[in-house]
Amino acid sequence: MRPGLSGLVIVLLLAVAPLAGEAQVGKMPRVGLVLPGSPSPEYDRRLEAFRQGLREFGFTDKQNIVLEYRWAHGKFDPIPDLVADLLSLPVDVLVTDGQRTAHAAKNATSTVPIVLAVVGDVLHTGLVASLARPGGNLTGMTIMTPELGAKRLALLKQLVPKAARVAVLKNPNNPSHQVYWQELQVAASKLRVKLQSVEVQSPADLERGLSTVGPGGVAVDALFVLEDPILIPARQKEIVDFATRHHLPTVSGLRSLVDAGGLMSFGASFPEMFRSAATFVVKILRGAKPSELPVEQPSKLEFVINLKTAKALGLTVPPSILLLADQVIE
């Protein structure tokens, strides 16, 4: 090859190289995440756990996989549009968090695989045919354990024996909350506790809902907060501030409420569920069909107590409760 010609070849190769790189990027699998809340430290933990789960299988964002995030900021109306936006990219897998995002994704596509990172009742709400054989294009993780509500109420009663009336913060638009409410009523009857429903349909509705209990409303002895993106983590500071002002113990399924100053939580680790969701994504990208991947429940539950809050409430935590705790915040 003549010197002049070889130089020309090198120039041409350098010119084409960026195009080849761009083509390679275009071949990366693309995963869309529909998140009902807003960016926050709690979501940072969940999403980092998800990315860590992917890295364990050799997938790193922007290197050999592309992650697309869409946030609803605690509002349900935008969720179908967020799903549609991701599908238009297109994405190879959709990852959802919560009932509304899961149903919006299922209504939007019957072909793109959907992975549930966190969702409540998947059976009564029609998301899957069964846990073992979900069918269709949807699988993933579920906290479909309404009986956990009964265990939380029992723990609350152990720690606050005088609790006779408990306010339950719930979202009437969340299908899972209907199931949880029924289970809680059965448990409350056995524990001789009366439940006071506090319905919150949007983040802006929280103040109105809380005003129905405490001074000026129905007197209650504790707050029971059901998992919902418009309540936790979106409005957990307001919930804890209200509980602190009115000297009310709180119990929830999310430890982030305890980190914020709530009394105790008992439930699944949501970061771990996101990490498990990453495993589903990898299996699907490698050829597995969602219909053949059984829906999984969390393998470990966390019981967390905030001793500083207990002391402020004048509560003595029995050694038997402390022994049960996975973590004690002091």
C-alpha positions as a printed NumPy array, in Angstrom:
array([[  0.   ,   0.   ,   0.   ],
       [  1.378,   3.424,  -0.975],
       [  2.101,   5.809,   1.97 ],
       [ -0.447,   8.314,   0.734],
       [ -3.148,   5.657,   0.453],
       [ -2.471,   4.193,   3.936],
       [ -2.782,   7.653,   5.417],
       [ -6.134,   8.063,   3.695],
       [ -7.335,   4.714,   5.111],
       [ -6.4  ,   5.777,   8.652],
       [ -8.295,   9.048,   8.258],
       [-11.366,   7.178,   7.008],
       [-11.215,   4.7  ,   9.908],
       [-11.006,   7.537,  12.439],
       [-13.994,   9.202,  10.836],
       [-16.075,   6.013,  10.971],
       [-15.056,   5.043,  14.524],
       [-17.531,   7.373,  16.302],
       [-20.336,   6.056,  14.14 ],
       [-19.437,   2.489,  15.053],
       [-19.457,   3.473,  18.72 ],
       [-22.878,   5.067,  18.358],
       [-24.203,   1.959,  16.656],
       [-22.898,  -0.121,  19.537],
       [-24.676,   2.121,  22.058],
       [-27.869,   1.712,  20.077],
       [-27.689,  -2.051,  20.6  ],
       [-27.628,  -1.79 ,  24.373],
       [-30.718,  -3.173,  26.119],
       [-32.885,  -0.35 ,  27.445],
       [-34.8  ,  -0.69 ,  30.724],
       [-37.471,   1.818,  31.737],
       [-38.391,   2.453,  35.369],
       [-41.744,   4.068,  36.242],
       [-41.558,   5.523,  39.744],
       [-44.639,   7.015,  41.439],
       [-42.741,   9.213,  43.879],
       [-40.008,  11.842,  43.626],
       [-36.217,  11.583,  43.861],
       [-35.301,  11.21 ,  47.545],
       [-32.742,   9.483,  49.79 ],
       [-35.166,   6.555,  50.128],
       [-35.43 ,   6.155,  46.346],
       [-31.67 ,   6.606,  46.031],
       [-31.253,   3.493,  48.182],
       [-33.769,   1.515,  46.142],
       [-32.308,   2.487,  42.78 ],
       [-28.727,   1.921,  43.883],
       [-29.755,  -1.563,  45.05 ],
       [-31.325,  -2.131,  41.615],
       [-28.152,  -0.994,  39.826],
       [-26.055,  -3.143,  42.154],
       [-28.25 ,  -6.121,  41.298],
       [-27.58 ,  -5.502,  37.608],
       [-23.825,  -5.099,  38.18 ],
       [-23.71 ,  -8.505,  39.86 ],
       [-24.648,  -9.947,  36.472],
       [-22.251,  -7.753,  34.519],
       [-24.634,  -4.953,  33.508],
       [-23.551,  -1.361,  34.175],
       [-25.662,   1.651,  33.277],
       [-24.4  ,   3.518,  30.18 ],
       [-21.748,   0.885,  29.538],
       [-23.735,  -2.12 ,  28.36 ],
       [-27.286,  -1.241,  29.441],
       [-29.339,   1.962,  29.469],
       [-31.648,   2.842,  32.375],
       [-34.443,   5.339,  31.772],
       [-36.226,   6.867,  34.797],
       [-39.656,   8.502,  34.807],
       [-41.071,  10.126,  37.987],
       [-44.737,  10.779,  38.793],
       [-43.945,  12.951,  41.852],
       [-46.78 ,  11.49 ,  43.918],
       [-49.448,  12.092,  41.264],
       [-51.325,   9.249,  39.606],
       [-52.653,  11.064,  36.519],
       [-49.27 ,  11.302,  34.705],
       [-48.412,   7.612,  35.146],
       [-50.028,   6.296,  31.898],
       [-48.217,   9.021,  29.932],
       [-44.914,   8.136,  31.58 ],
       [-45.417,   4.495,  30.62 ],
       [-46.31 ,   5.476,  27.052],
       [-43.209,   7.658,  26.854],
       [-40.958,   4.764,  27.842],
       [-42.657,   2.384,  25.422],
       [-42.12 ,   4.87 ,  22.596],
       [-38.323,   4.876,  23.081],
       [-38.692,   1.802,  22.973],
       [-37.595,  -0.151,  26.063],
       [-36.859,  -3.864,  26.293],
       [-38.225,  -4.201,  29.844],
       [-40.47 ,  -2.018,  32.015],
       [-39.88 ,  -1.942,  35.782],
       [-42.71 ,  -0.649,  37.955],
       [-43.075,   0.393,  41.585],
       [-46.537,   0.217,  43.155],
       [-50.033,  -0.793,  42.083],
       [-50.828,   2.175,  39.846],
       [-47.649,   1.908,  37.8  ],
       [-48.079,  -1.865,  37.459],
       [-51.666,  -1.555,  36.199],
       [-50.769,   1.312,  33.888],
       [-47.977,  -0.773,  32.362],
       [-50.183,  -3.827,  32.004],
       [-52.916,  -1.771,  30.32 ],
       [-50.397,  -0.217,  27.945],
       [-48.649,  -3.311,  26.59 ],
       [-49.133,  -7.05 ,  26.325],
       [-45.783,  -7.66 ,  24.628],
       [-43.059,  -5.686,  26.436],
       [-41.971,  -7.598,  29.581],
       [-42.952,  -5.946,  32.876],
       [-41.063,  -6.518,  36.136],
       [-42.691,  -5.574,  39.437],
       [-40.114,  -4.141,  41.837],
       [-42.612,  -3.532,  44.639],
       [-46.35 ,  -4.144,  44.535],
       [-49.047,  -5.202,  46.981],
       [-51.862,  -7.59 ,  46.119],
       [-51.192,  -9.104,  42.69 ],
       [-53.998, -11.691,  42.741],
       [-57.154,  -9.882,  43.87 ],
       [-56.251,  -6.937,  41.642],
       [-55.838,  -9.143,  38.563],
       [-52.195,  -8.418,  37.81 ],
       [-51.269, -12.105,  37.542],
       [-53.123, -15.396,  37.233],
       [-51.114, -16.979,  40.055],
       [-47.804, -16.517,  41.832],
       [-46.355, -19.734,  40.416],
       [-47.519, -19.088,  36.837],
       [-48.195, -15.385,  36.392],
       [-49.042, -15.702,  32.686],
       [-48.883, -12.829,  30.231],
       [-45.933, -10.438,  30.173],
       [-45.668,  -9.566,  33.867],
       [-43.726, -10.966,  36.841],
       [-41.484,  -9.787,  39.682],
       [-41.703,  -9.068,  43.398],
       [-44.772,  -8.682,  45.61 ],
       [-45.366,  -7.73 ,  49.234],
       [-48.71 ,  -9.512,  48.976],
       [-48.788, -10.344,  52.654],
       [-51.824,  -8.584,  54.177],
       [-51.333, -10.69 ,  57.314],
       [-48.285,  -8.53 ,  58.008],
       [-50.709,  -5.785,  58.984],
       [-52.043,  -8.005,  61.753],
       [-48.5  ,  -8.656,  62.987],
       [-47.73 ,  -4.927,  63.002],
       [-50.88 ,  -4.237,  64.985],
       [-49.966,  -6.976,  67.478],
       [-46.457,  -5.523,  67.907],
       [-47.95 ,  -2.079,  68.442],
       [-50.309,  -3.456,  71.065],
       [-47.392,  -5.169,  72.83 ],
       [-45.422,  -1.944,  72.943],
       [-48.413,   0.293,  73.702],
       [-50.826,  -1.915,  75.694],
       [-53.185,   0.994,  76.372],
       [-53.74 ,   1.672,  72.675],
       [-57.51 ,   1.295,  72.266],
       [-58.12 ,   3.245,  69.042],
       [-55.674,   3.329,  66.134],
       [-55.887,   5.663,  63.14 ],
       [-55.084,   3.918,  59.844],
       [-53.745,   6.183,  57.101],
       [-54.773,   4.656,  53.798],
       [-55.407,   5.6  ,  50.191],
       [-58.928,   4.641,  49.014],
       [-57.607,   4.586,  45.431],
       [-54.988,   1.949,  46.244],
       [-56.534,  -1.499,  45.502],
       [-54.22 ,  -3.226,  48.003],
       [-55.447,  -1.045,  50.848],
       [-58.932,  -2.507,  50.587],
       [-57.51 ,  -5.978,  51.258],
       [-55.247,  -4.708,  54.044],
       [-58.128,  -2.843,  55.702],
       [-60.237,  -6.008,  55.846],
       [-57.356,  -7.991,  57.357],
       [-56.677,  -5.25 ,  59.889],
       [-60.31 ,  -5.18 ,  61.005],
       [-60.173,  -8.911,  61.783],
       [-56.927,  -8.49 ,  63.726],
       [-58.208,  -5.417,  65.569],
       [-61.272,  -7.313,  66.726],
       [-59.093, -10.032,  68.263],
       [-56.845,  -7.457,  69.936],
       [-59.832,  -5.41 ,  71.134],
       [-58.641,  -2.375,  69.222],
       [-60.901,   0.024,  67.315],
       [-59.69 ,   1.3  ,  63.953],
       [-60.265,   4.817,  62.674],
       [-59.971,   5.143,  58.895],
       [-58.057,   8.211,  57.689],
       [-58.328,   8.415,  53.909],
       [-55.7  ,  10.33 ,  51.94 ],
       [-56.147,  10.42 ,  48.164],
       [-53.261,  12.742,  47.244],
       [-50.223,  14.349,  48.89 ],
       [-52.156,  17.619,  49.179],
       [-54.935,  15.737,  50.98 ],
       [-52.75 ,  14.64 ,  53.9  ],
       [-53.338,  17.673,  56.109],
       [-57.112,  17.363,  55.718],
       [-56.982,  13.639,  56.488],
       [-54.879,  14.058,  59.616],
       [-57.164,  16.84 ,  60.846],
       [-59.914,  14.232,  61.31 ],
       [-58.016,  12.681,  64.241],
       [-56.367,  14.153,  67.303],
       [-57.44 ,  17.551,  68.698],
       [-60.549,  18.682,  66.864],
       [-61.195,  15.176,  65.546],
       [-61.503,  11.602,  66.794],
       [-59.133,  10.856,  69.674],
       [-56.671,   8.082,  68.77 ],
       [-53.757,   6.395,  70.529],
       [-51.508,   5.595,  67.561],
       [-51.021,   5.961,  63.8  ],
       [-50.843,   2.953,  61.484],
       [-49.497,   4.   ,  58.059],
       [-50.137,   1.724,  55.087],
       [-47.491,   1.606,  52.358],
       [-48.322,   4.011,  49.559],
       [-46.114,   6.33 ,  47.465],
       [-48.252,   9.368,  48.293],
       [-47.719,   8.719,  52.02 ],
       [-44.214,   7.264,  52.344],
       [-41.695,   8.598,  51.511],
       [-43.548,  11.497,  49.848],
       [-45.136,  12.842,  53.048],
       [-43.386,  10.961,  55.838],
       [-41.923,  14.127,  57.393],
       [-45.406,  15.635,  57.76 ],
       [-46.7  ,  12.371,  59.212],
       [-43.878,  12.163,  61.768],
       [-44.252,  15.859,  62.67 ],
       [-47.981,  15.334,  63.283],
       [-47.314,  12.231,  65.39 ],
       [-44.643,  14.052,  67.403],
       [-46.861,  17.064,  68.078],
       [-49.698,  14.869,  69.305],
       [-47.565,  12.304,  71.113],
       [-48.669,   9.39 ,  68.907],
       [-46.682,   6.187,  68.293],
       [-46.454,   5.206,  64.604],
       [-46.158,   1.814,  62.933],
       [-45.611,   1.088,  59.257],
       [-44.208,  -1.442,  56.832],
       [-41.45 ,   0.956,  55.734],
       [-38.351,   1.6  ,  57.795],
       [-37.887,   5.023,  56.171],
       [-40.69 ,   6.277,  58.44 ],
       [-38.692,   5.045,  61.455],
       [-35.535,   6.694,  60.113],
       [-37.544,   9.928,  59.929],
       [-38.587,   9.627,  63.586],
       [-41.466,   7.153,  63.594],
       [-41.632,   4.511,  66.317],
       [-41.386,   1.181,  64.5  ],
       [-41.724,  -0.705,  61.232],
       [-42.124,  -4.328,  60.264],
       [-41.993,  -5.382,  56.639],
       [-39.933,  -6.056,  53.56 ],
       [-36.745,  -4.212,  52.706],
       [-37.688,  -2.248,  49.584],
       [-34.058,  -1.796,  48.45 ],
       [-33.683,  -5.591,  48.593],
       [-36.859,  -5.992,  46.538],
       [-35.454,  -3.638,  43.888],
       [-32.254,  -5.664,  43.929],
       [-34.274,  -8.836,  43.362],
       [-36.18 ,  -7.099,  40.562],
       [-32.855,  -6.616,  38.776],
       [-32.448, -10.406,  38.722],
       [-35.782, -10.718,  36.9  ],
       [-34.661,  -8.091,  34.373],
       [-31.44 ,  -9.988,  33.669],
       [-33.259, -13.294,  33.212],
       [-35.669, -11.688,  30.745],
       [-32.869,  -9.98 ,  28.803],
       [-31.222, -13.394,  28.525],
       [-34.334, -14.928,  27.018],
       [-36.637, -15.999,  29.851],
       [-40.366, -15.415,  29.435],
       [-42.111, -13.427,  32.206],
       [-45.028, -15.861,  32.129],
       [-42.681, -18.651,  33.222],
       [-40.941, -16.748,  36.032],
       [-42.864, -17.163,  39.316],
       [-43.71 , -14.01 ,  41.244],
       [-41.618, -13.908,  44.42 ],
       [-42.288, -12.652,  47.924],
       [-39.562, -11.123,  50.119],
       [-37.436, -13.769,  51.799],
       [-36.613, -11.536,  54.751],
       [-38.673,  -9.14 ,  56.846],
       [-37.203,  -6.307,  58.922],
       [-38.36 ,  -5.181,  62.356],
       [-36.927,  -1.756,  63.239],
       [-37.504,   0.273,  66.421],
       [-36.538,   3.87 ,  67.133],
       [-35.574,   3.94 ,  70.821],
       [-35.141,   7.718,  70.793],
       [-38.769,   8.088,  69.714],
       [-39.92 ,   5.507,  72.268],
       [-38.189,   7.492,  75.025],
       [-39.789,  10.74 ,  73.832],
       [-43.185,   9.024,  73.986],
       [-42.494,   7.759,  77.5  ],
       [-42.552,   4.124,  76.348],
       [-40.445,   1.356,  77.832],
       [-39.489,  -1.204,  75.201],
       [-39.596,  -4.702,  76.759],
       [-36.523,  -6.929,  76.279],
       [-38.721,  -9.421,  74.401],
       [-39.432,  -6.758,  71.746],
       [-35.784,  -5.684,  71.562],
       [-34.728,  -9.282,  70.937],
       [-37.098,  -9.447,  67.958],
       [-35.725,  -6.255,  66.401],
       [-33.384,  -6.498,  63.409],
       [-32.223,  -2.958,  64.072],
       [-32.553,  -0.529,  66.963],
       [-32.139,   3.169,  66.201],
       [-30.716,   5.032,  69.188]])
